[in-house]
């Protein structure tokens, strides 16, 4: 992955965190890594435990960013979430898998969409 794409991805995650905080979510982890995978953002919102994948693109020429979260990536996120749940013991919260899709140039957000319950375990 090129440095330019890495910077865009990090910028997109920053935008997603700002958005989530504005909505009242508490960010618990960013880039949570385990031997089985990585989750961009783990947040708490009311009685929900959000596992969020962030996809950022400069344009929708190759499709909207959320389309990049296919079955393989979904399975990896679910496995990582299970790992997290075994370690953290947050049984009082309902897990939910969301995707935040961002179109932007690294300075300006042109579109940001939160897709709640984007996929299930």
SEMARPA-223772 format. One record per residue: residue in three letters; x, y, z of N, C-alpha, C in turn. Coordinates in nm, 2 decimals, padded with zeros to 4 digits. Each point is the difference from the previous one (the first is absolute). Example, Ala and Ser with C-alpha at 12.3 -4.5 7.8 and 13.67 -1.06 7.14 Angstrom:
2
+------+--------+--------+--------+--------+--------+--------+--------+--------+--------+
! nulo !    n.u !    n.v !    n.w !   ca.u !   ca.v !   ca.w !    c.u !    c.v !    c.w !
+------+--------+--------+--------+--------+--------+--------+--------+--------+--------+
!  ALA !  01.32 ! -00.57 !  00.78 ! -00.09 !  00.12 !  00.00 !  00.09 !  00.12 !  00.00 !
!  SER ! -00.04 !  00.11 ! -00.07 !  00.09 !  00.11 !  00.00 ! -00.08 !  00.11 !  00.08 !
+------+--------+--------+--------+--------+--------+--------+--------+--------+--------+
This chain:
121
+------+--------+--------+--------+--------+--------+--------+--------+--------+--------+
! nulo !    n.u !    n.v !    n.w !   ca.u !   ca.v !   ca.w !    c.u !    c.v !    c.w !
+------+--------+--------+--------+--------+--------+--------+--------+--------+--------+
!  UNK !  00.09 ! -00.12 !  00.00 ! -00.09 !  00.12 !  00.00 !  00.09 !  00.12 !  00.00 !
!  UNK ! -00.03 !  00.10 ! -00.08 !  00.08 !  00.12 ! -00.01 ! -00.02 !  00.09 !  00.12 !
!  UNK !  00.10 !  00.09 !  00.02 ! -00.01 !  00.09 !  00.11 ! -00.12 !  00.10 ! -00.02 !
!  UNK ! -00.03 !  00.03 ! -00.12 ! -00.12 !  00.09 ! -00.03 ! -00.13 ! -00.07 !  00.04 !
!  UNK ! -00.01 ! -00.13 ! -00.03 ! -00.13 ! -00.07 !  00.04 !  00.00 ! -00.02 !  00.15 !
!  UNK !  00.11 ! -00.02 !  00.06 !  00.00 ! -00.01 !  00.15 ! -00.04 !  00.13 !  00.07 !
!  UNK !  00.05 !  00.11 ! -00.06 ! -00.04 !  00.13 !  00.06 ! -00.15 !  00.03 ! -00.02 !
!  UNK ! -00.05 ! -00.04 ! -00.12 ! -00.14 !  00.02 ! -00.02 ! -00.08 ! -00.08 !  00.09 !
!  UNK !  00.04 ! -00.13 !  00.03 ! -00.07 ! -00.09 !  00.09 !  00.00 !  00.06 !  00.14 !
!  UNK !  00.11 !  00.04 !  00.05 !  00.01 !  00.06 !  00.13 ! -00.08 !  00.13 !  00.01 !
!  UNK !  00.00 !  00.08 ! -00.10 ! -00.08 !  00.12 !  00.00 ! -00.15 ! -00.04 !  00.01 !
!  UNK ! -00.04 ! -00.10 ! -00.08 ! -00.14 ! -00.05 !  00.00 ! -00.04 ! -00.05 !  00.14 !
!  UNK !  00.09 ! -00.07 !  00.06 ! -00.03 ! -00.05 !  00.14 ! -00.02 !  00.12 !  00.10 !
!  UNK !  00.09 !  00.10 ! -00.02 ! -00.02 !  00.12 !  00.09 ! -00.13 !  00.06 ! -00.02 !
!  UNK ! -00.05 !  00.01 ! -00.13 ! -00.13 !  00.06 ! -00.03 ! -00.11 ! -00.08 !  00.06 !
!  UNK !  00.01 ! -00.14 ! -00.01 ! -00.10 ! -00.09 !  00.06 ! -00.01 !  00.02 !  00.15 !
!  UNK !  00.12 !  00.02 !  00.07 !  00.00 !  00.02 !  00.14 ! -00.07 !  00.13 !  00.04 !
!  UNK !  00.03 !  00.10 ! -00.07 ! -00.07 !  00.13 !  00.02 ! -00.15 ! -00.01 ! -00.01 !
!  UNK ! -00.04 ! -00.07 ! -00.11 ! -00.14 ! -00.02 ! -00.02 ! -00.07 ! -00.08 !  00.11 !
!  UNK !  00.07 ! -00.11 !  00.04 ! -00.06 ! -00.08 !  00.11 ! -00.01 !  00.07 !  00.13 !
!  UNK !  00.10 !  00.08 !  00.03 !  00.00 !  00.08 !  00.12 ! -00.11 !  00.10 !  00.00 !
!  UNK ! -00.02 !  00.06 ! -00.12 ! -00.11 !  00.10 ! -00.01 ! -00.14 ! -00.07 !  00.02 !
!  UNK ! -00.01 ! -00.12 ! -00.03 ! -00.12 ! -00.08 !  00.02 ! -00.02 ! -00.05 !  00.14 !
!  UNK !  00.11 !  00.02 !  00.08 ! -00.01 ! -00.04 !  00.14 !  00.07 ! -00.14 !  00.04 !
!  UNK !  00.07 ! -00.05 ! -00.10 !  00.07 ! -00.13 !  00.03 !  00.13 !  00.02 !  00.07 !
!  UNK !  00.04 ! -00.09 !  00.08 !  00.13 !  00.00 !  00.07 !  00.09 ! -00.09 ! -00.07 !
!  UNK !  00.11 !  00.05 ! -00.04 !  00.10 ! -00.09 ! -00.07 !  00.08 ! -00.08 !  00.10 !
!  UNK !  00.00 ! -00.13 ! -00.01 !  00.07 ! -00.09 !  00.09 !  00.14 ! -00.03 ! -00.05 !
!  UNK !  00.00 ! -00.03 ! -00.14 !  00.13 ! -00.04 ! -00.06 !  00.00 !  00.04 ! -00.14 !
!  UNK !  00.12 !  00.03 ! -00.05 !  00.02 !  00.03 ! -00.14 !  00.11 ! -00.10 ! -00.05 !
!  UNK ! -00.02 ! -00.05 ! -00.12 !  00.09 ! -00.10 ! -00.06 !  00.03 ! -00.11 !  00.10 !
!  UNK ! -00.10 ! -00.07 !  00.05 !  00.01 ! -00.11 !  00.10 !  00.05 ! -00.12 ! -00.08 !
!  UNK !  00.12 ! -00.04 !  00.04 !  00.07 ! -00.11 ! -00.08 !  00.01 ! -00.13 !  00.09 !
!  UNK ! -00.03 ! -00.11 ! -00.06 !  00.02 ! -00.13 !  00.06 !  00.07 ! -00.09 ! -00.10 !
!  UNK !  00.03 ! -00.13 !  00.04 !  00.06 ! -00.09 ! -00.09 ! -00.10 ! -00.04 ! -00.11 !
!  UNK ! -00.13 !  00.02 !  00.02 ! -00.10 ! -00.04 ! -00.10 ! -00.05 !  00.12 ! -00.09 !
!  UNK !  00.04 !  00.12 !  00.03 ! -00.04 !  00.11 ! -00.08 !  00.00 !  00.13 !  00.07 !
!  UNK ! -00.06 !  00.10 ! -00.07 !  00.01 !  00.14 !  00.05 ! -00.14 !  00.06 ! -00.02 !
!  UNK ! -00.04 !  00.09 !  00.10 ! -00.12 !  00.08 ! -00.01 !  00.03 !  00.14 !  00.01 !
!  UNK ! -00.05 !  00.08 ! -00.10 !  00.04 !  00.14 !  00.00 ! -00.04 !  00.08 !  00.12 !
!  UNK ! -00.13 ! -00.01 !  00.04 ! -00.05 !  00.07 !  00.12 ! -00.09 ! -00.09 !  00.08 !
!  UNK !  00.02 !  00.00 !  00.13 ! -00.09 ! -00.07 !  00.09 ! -00.06 !  00.12 !  00.09 !
!  UNK ! -00.13 !  00.01 !  00.01 ! -00.06 !  00.11 !  00.07 ! -00.12 ! -00.05 !  00.08 !
!  UNK ! -00.04 !  00.08 !  00.10 ! -00.12 ! -00.03 !  00.08 ! -00.10 !  00.11 ! -00.03 !
!  UNK ! -00.12 ! -00.04 ! -00.03 ! -00.11 !  00.10 ! -00.02 ! -00.12 ! -00.05 !  00.07 !
!  UNK ! -00.04 !  00.07 !  00.10 ! -00.11 ! -00.05 !  00.09 !  00.03 ! -00.14 !  00.04 !
!  UNK ! -00.09 ! -00.10 ! -00.03 !  00.02 ! -00.14 !  00.04 !  00.06 ! -00.08 ! -00.11 !
!  UNK !  00.06 !  00.06 ! -00.10 !  00.06 ! -00.07 ! -00.11 !  00.15 !  00.00 !  00.00 !
!  UNK !  00.06 ! -00.10 ! -00.04 !  00.15 ! -00.01 ! -00.02 !  00.02 ! -00.01 ! -00.15 !
!  UNK !  00.05 !  00.11 ! -00.06 !  00.01 !  00.01 ! -00.14 !  00.14 ! -00.04 ! -00.05 !
!  UNK !  00.00 ! -00.09 ! -00.10 !  00.12 ! -00.04 ! -00.07 ! -00.01 !  00.06 ! -00.13 !
!  UNK !  00.09 !  00.09 ! -00.03 ! -00.02 !  00.09 ! -00.12 !  00.12 ! -00.02 ! -00.10 !
!  UNK ! -00.03 ! -00.03 ! -00.12 !  00.10 !  00.01 ! -00.11 ! -00.02 !  00.13 ! -00.07 !
!  UNK !  00.11 !  00.07 ! -00.03 !  00.00 !  00.12 ! -00.07 !  00.07 ! -00.02 ! -00.13 !
!  UNK ! -00.07 !  00.04 ! -00.11 !  00.05 !  00.00 ! -00.13 ! -00.01 !  00.14 ! -00.06 !
!  UNK !  00.12 !  00.04 ! -00.05 !  00.01 !  00.14 ! -00.06 !  00.06 ! -00.01 ! -00.14 !
!  UNK ! -00.07 !  00.07 ! -00.09 !  00.05 !  00.01 ! -00.14 ! -00.01 !  00.15 ! -00.04 !
!  UNK !  00.08 !  00.03 ! -00.10 !  00.01 !  00.13 ! -00.06 ! -00.12 !  00.02 ! -00.10 !
!  UNK ! -00.05 ! -00.11 ! -00.06 ! -00.11 !  00.01 ! -00.09 ! -00.08 ! -00.13 !  00.00 !
!  UNK ! -00.11 !  00.00 ! -00.06 ! -00.09 ! -00.12 ! -00.01 !  00.02 ! -00.07 ! -00.13 !
!  UNK !  00.10 !  00.04 ! -00.08 !  00.02 ! -00.06 ! -00.13 !  00.00 ! -00.15 !  00.00 !
!  UNK !  00.07 ! -00.06 !  00.10 !  00.00 ! -00.14 !  00.02 ! -00.10 ! -00.06 !  00.09 !
!  UNK ! -00.10 !  00.08 !  00.03 ! -00.11 ! -00.04 !  00.09 !  00.01 !  00.08 !  00.13 !
!  UNK ! -00.11 ! -00.01 !  00.08 !  00.00 !  00.07 !  00.13 !  00.09 ! -00.07 !  00.09 !
!  UNK !  00.06 !  00.07 !  00.10 !  00.10 ! -00.06 !  00.09 ! -00.05 ! -00.12 !  00.07 !
!  UNK ! -00.12 !  00.00 !  00.05 ! -00.06 ! -00.11 !  00.07 !  00.00 ! -00.13 ! -00.07 !
!  UNK !  00.00 !  00.00 ! -00.13 !  00.00 ! -00.12 ! -00.08 !  00.12 ! -00.08 !  00.02 !
!  UNK !  00.11 !  00.06 !  00.05 !  00.13 ! -00.07 !  00.02 ! -00.01 ! -00.09 !  00.13 !
!  UNK ! -00.11 !  00.01 !  00.07 ! -00.01 ! -00.09 !  00.12 ! -00.08 ! -00.12 ! -00.04 !
!  UNK !  00.07 ! -00.09 ! -00.06 ! -00.06 ! -00.12 ! -00.05 !  00.00 ! -00.11 !  00.10 !
!  UNK ! -00.05 ! -00.12 ! -00.04 ! -00.01 ! -00.11 !  00.10 !  00.13 ! -00.04 !  00.07 !
!  UNK !  00.11 !  00.00 ! -00.07 !  00.13 ! -00.04 !  00.07 !  00.03 !  00.11 !  00.11 !
!  UNK ! -00.01 !  00.12 ! -00.03 !  00.03 !  00.11 !  00.10 ! -00.11 ! -00.01 !  00.11 !
!  UNK ! -00.12 ! -00.03 ! -00.03 ! -00.10 ! -00.01 !  00.10 !  00.03 ! -00.11 !  00.10 !
!  UNK !  00.04 ! -00.12 ! -00.05 !  00.04 ! -00.11 !  00.09 !  00.12 !  00.04 !  00.08 !
!  UNK !  00.09 !  00.07 ! -00.05 !  00.12 !  00.04 !  00.08 ! -00.04 !  00.09 !  00.11 !
!  UNK ! -00.09 !  00.10 ! -00.03 ! -00.05 !  00.09 !  00.10 ! -00.07 ! -00.08 !  00.11 !
!  UNK ! -00.09 ! -00.09 ! -00.04 ! -00.07 ! -00.08 !  00.10 !  00.09 ! -00.08 !  00.09 !
!  UNK !  00.10 ! -00.06 ! -00.06 !  00.10 ! -00.08 !  00.08 !  00.07 !  00.09 !  00.10 !
!  UNK !  00.04 !  00.12 ! -00.05 !  00.07 !  00.09 !  00.09 ! -00.09 !  00.05 !  00.11 !
!  UNK ! -00.13 !  00.03 ! -00.03 ! -00.10 !  00.04 !  00.10 ! -00.01 ! -00.11 !  00.11 !
!  UNK ! -00.01 ! -00.12 ! -00.04 ! -00.01 ! -00.11 !  00.09 !  00.12 ! -00.01 !  00.09 !
!  UNK !  00.11 !  00.02 ! -00.05 !  00.13 !  00.01 !  00.08 ! -00.01 !  00.11 !  00.10 !
!  UNK ! -00.04 !  00.12 ! -00.04 ! -00.02 !  00.11 !  00.08 ! -00.10 ! -00.03 !  00.12 !
!  UNK ! -00.11 ! -00.06 ! -00.04 ! -00.11 ! -00.03 !  00.10 !  00.05 ! -00.10 !  00.11 !
!  UNK !  00.08 ! -00.09 ! -00.05 !  00.05 ! -00.10 !  00.10 !  00.10 !  00.07 !  00.10 !
!  UNK !  00.08 !  00.09 ! -00.05 !  00.09 !  00.07 !  00.09 ! -00.06 !  00.11 !  00.08 !
!  UNK ! -00.10 !  00.07 ! -00.05 ! -00.05 !  00.12 !  00.07 ! -00.12 ! -00.03 !  00.09 !
!  UNK ! -00.08 ! -00.11 ! -00.02 ! -00.11 ! -00.03 !  00.08 ! -00.10 !  00.11 !  00.01 !
!  UNK ! -00.05 !  00.05 ! -00.11 ! -00.10 !  00.11 !  00.00 ! -00.14 ! -00.06 ! -00.04 !
!  UNK ! -00.04 ! -00.10 !  00.09 ! -00.13 ! -00.07 ! -00.03 ! -00.12 !  00.09 !  00.00 !
!  UNK !  00.00 !  00.11 !  00.07 ! -00.11 !  00.09 !  00.01 ! -00.03 !  00.08 ! -00.12 !
!  UNK !  00.09 !  00.00 ! -00.10 ! -00.02 !  00.08 ! -00.12 ! -00.03 ! -00.09 ! -00.12 !
!  UNK ! -00.09 !  00.05 ! -00.09 ! -00.04 ! -00.08 ! -00.12 !  00.10 !  00.03 ! -00.11 !
!  UNK !  00.07 ! -00.09 ! -00.06 !  00.09 !  00.02 ! -00.11 ! -00.07 !  00.04 ! -00.13 !
!  UNK !  00.06 !  00.08 ! -00.08 ! -00.06 !  00.04 ! -00.13 !  00.12 !  00.03 ! -00.09 !
!  UNK ! -00.02 ! -00.04 ! -00.12 !  00.11 !  00.01 ! -00.10 ! -00.04 !  00.11 ! -00.10 !
!  UNK !  00.07 !  00.11 !  00.00 ! -00.03 !  00.11 ! -00.09 !  00.11 !  00.03 ! -00.10 !
!  UNK ! -00.03 !  00.07 ! -00.10 !  00.10 !  00.05 ! -00.10 ! -00.02 !  00.15 ! -00.02 !
!  UNK !  00.11 !  00.07 !  00.01 !  00.00 !  00.14 ! -00.04 !  00.07 !  00.02 ! -00.13 !
!  UNK ! -00.08 !  00.05 ! -00.10 !  00.05 !  00.02 ! -00.13 !  00.03 !  00.15 ! -00.02 !
!  UNK !  00.12 !  00.04 ! -00.04 !  00.04 !  00.14 ! -00.02 !  00.05 !  00.02 ! -00.14 !
!  UNK ! -00.05 !  00.10 ! -00.06 !  00.06 !  00.06 ! -00.12 !  00.07 !  00.13 !  00.04 !
!  UNK !  00.12 !  00.01 ! -00.03 !  00.07 !  00.13 !  00.03 !  00.14 !  00.00 ! -00.06 !
!  UNK !  00.06 !  00.12 !  00.01 !  00.13 !  00.02 ! -00.07 !  00.12 !  00.00 !  00.10 !
!  UNK ! -00.03 ! -00.03 !  00.13 !  00.10 !  00.01 !  00.10 !  00.00 !  00.14 !  00.08 !
!  UNK ! -00.08 !  00.09 ! -00.05 ! -00.02 !  00.13 !  00.06 ! -00.15 !  00.03 !  00.02 !
!  UNK ! -00.08 ! -00.04 ! -00.09 ! -00.14 !  00.03 !  00.00 ! -00.08 ! -00.13 ! -00.02 !
!  UNK ! -00.10 ! -00.01 !  00.09 ! -00.10 ! -00.11 ! -00.02 ! -00.11 !  00.04 ! -00.10 !
!  UNK ! -00.01 ! -00.08 ! -00.10 ! -00.10 !  00.02 ! -00.10 ! -00.13 ! -00.07 !  00.04 !
!  UNK !  00.02 ! -00.12 !  00.06 ! -00.12 ! -00.08 !  00.04 !  00.05 ! -00.10 !  00.11 !
!  UNK ! -00.08 ! -00.01 !  00.10 !  00.02 ! -00.09 !  00.11 ! -00.13 ! -00.07 !  00.03 !
!  UNK !  00.00 ! -00.14 !  00.00 ! -00.12 ! -00.08 !  00.02 !  00.03 ! -00.10 !  00.11 !
!  UNK ! -00.08 ! -00.01 !  00.10 !  00.01 ! -00.10 !  00.10 ! -00.11 ! -00.11 ! -00.04 !
!  UNK !  00.05 ! -00.12 ! -00.02 ! -00.09 ! -00.11 ! -00.03 ! -00.01 ! -00.09 !  00.13 !
!  UNK ! -00.11 !  00.02 !  00.07 ! -00.02 ! -00.08 !  00.12 ! -00.04 ! -00.14 ! -00.03 !
!  UNK !  00.05 ! -00.09 !  00.08 ! -00.03 ! -00.15 ! -00.02 !  00.03 ! -00.04 ! -00.15 !
!  UNK !  00.12 !  00.04 ! -00.04 !  00.04 ! -00.02 ! -00.14 !  00.02 ! -00.15 ! -00.03 !
!  UNK !  00.03 ! -00.08 !  00.11 !  00.00 ! -00.14 ! -00.02 ! -00.01 ! -00.06 !  00.14 !
!  UNK ! -00.03 ! -00.13 !  00.01 ! -00.02 ! -00.07 !  00.13 !  00.11 ! -00.10 !  00.02 !
!  UNK !  00.00 ! -00.05 !  00.12 !  00.09 ! -00.11 !  00.04 ! -00.07 ! -00.13 ! -00.04 !
+------+--------+--------+--------+--------+--------+--------+--------+--------+--------+
